[in-house]
Amino acid sequence: MKPHPFVKFITEEIVGAIDQKNDRSKKTKSTTTKEGFWSKWFGMVPYSVKMSWKQRRRMLKK
């Protein structure tokens, strides 16, 4: 029995959409930290300023 081409096409599209959804959710979970947010939207310069400020404060406390 030969499968109907339309049913085959719909099945492939649904499976592809589910796979893409799973791939996107894995990628977004890794960038949910605050550092990921800052570097994503503003680049590495504000993040490096923030890190150097934290290190400076630690050095002053010692």
C-alpha positions in Angstrom: 0.0 0.0 0.0 1.4 3.4 -1.1 1.3 6.3 1.4 -0.6 9.4 0.4 2.0 12.2 -0.5 0.0 14.8 1.5 0.0 12.7 4.7 3.7 12.0 4.3 4.4 15.7 3.8 2.3 16.8 6.9 4.0 14.1 9.0 7.5 15.2 8.0 6.6 18.9 8.7 5.3 18.1 12.2 8.3 16.0 13.1 10.6 18.8 11.8 8.8 21.4 13.8 9.0 19.4 17.0 12.8 18.8 16.5 13.4 22.5 15.9 11.4 23.4 19.1 13.6 21.0 21.1 16.8 22.4 19.6 15.7 26.0 20.4 14.8 25.2 24.0 18.2 23.6 24.6 20.0 26.7 23.3 17.9 29.2 25.3 18.4 27.3 28.6 22.2 28.0 28.5 21.8 31.7 28.0 19.4 32.5 30.9 22.1 33.8 33.3 22.5 37.6 33.8 25.9 37.6 32.2 24.3 36.0 29.1 21.7 38.7 29.0 24.1 41.5 29.3 26.6 40.1 26.8 23.8 39.3 24.4 22.2 42.7 24.4 25.1 45.1 25.1 28.2 43.2 24.1 31.3 42.3 26.1 32.3 45.8 27.1 29.7 46.3 29.9 30.2 42.8 31.1 34.0 43.3 31.4 33.4 46.6 33.2 31.1 44.8 35.6 33.7 42.1 36.2 36.6 44.5 36.8 34.4 46.6 39.2 33.6 43.4 41.2 37.3 42.5 41.3 38.3 46.0 42.3 35.8 45.9 45.2 37.2 42.6 46.4 40.7 43.9 46.3 39.8 47.0 48.3 38.1 44.8 51.0 41.3 42.8 51.7 
